Amino acid sequence: MLVALVVGLGIAQTVSSLLATSTFTSVTVNVVSAGSTGLGGLVVARYIDRRTVTDLGFGLDRDWVIDLGFGLVLGAALMAAIFLVGLATDWIAVVDVGFGADRLTGVASLLALFIVVGISEELLLRGVVLTDIAEGLRWRVSVRTAATVGLVVSAAVFGLIHLMNPNSSLASTLSITLAGIMLGLGYVLSGDLAIPTGIHISWNFAQGGLFGFSVSGLDFGTSLVETTEQGPDVVTGGAFGPEAGLLGVGAIIVGMACIAWYVRARYGELRFDPGVTVPELRWEE
């Protein structure tokens, strides 16, 4: 199942890249491909593996919503920091700012896209891949080791999948892998996918819908602020977007520190949640 899901997500990424000939087409194809892949993964996990939704990291309750809110704020704040640092150093320049009806419609469609992508990718890569690996190893090694292996492998898969995107490179793949570590850290420390889902959604939306950067190599052509990179690619990420540059790497590292601080402040301790390694299955008579 795990291999099938990863291959399916990779195919969806490739098809999206090939068919993204206009903003509307790009958004539509990405929503359909990400949504169908995520739904397929949920159905298989739920009815074949017999996992509960909670075991996949979506234990929706008051605490989950609070953690989601933190993730949403953090993802947007990190991307805003990239934008402001880029402006202050002249590595990034603002070309235009607009709030016309067409632009607002385009931005709203991007928000819908990134909500679907954020939920689907977190469900598959953290909820299924990371959890499957951690649960499989738990009976042989410690919770910390099992969760760490799951974290690293799922992050590597995350990076490799994005290697199929336009303008990708070794640098972008390594950076996206590091982003996968950041997202996975929110999961293994809290035991839920609320924090990584929030970060994933708002990071992508702020990146592409607010500040006009390419999102993992994809330029959707509509945003409230149009920007251009005029600093070195090693810093700005060039055509792939900030994630492939030092600005993005710096934001990811800051994001990890913020996640660790939040989990310790909210839950009183900083440890790998053992629930990530213990299956909670759904059995029917």
Buried (B, 14 or more C-beta within 10 A) or exposed (E): EBEEBBEBBBBBBBBBBEBBEEBBEBBBBBBBBBBBBBEBBBEBBBEEBBBBBBBBBBBEEEBBEEBBEBBBBBBBBBBBBBBEBBBEEEBBEBEEEEEEEEBEEBBEBBBEBBBBBBBBBBBBBBBBBBBBBBBBBBEEBEBEBBBBBBBBBBBBBBBBBBBBBBBBBEBBBBBBBBBBBBBBBBBBBBBBBBBBBBBBBBBBBBBBBBBBBBBBBBBBBBBBBBBEBEBEBEBBBBBBBBBBBBBBBBBBEBBBEBBBEBBEEEBEEEEBBBBBBBBBEEEEE
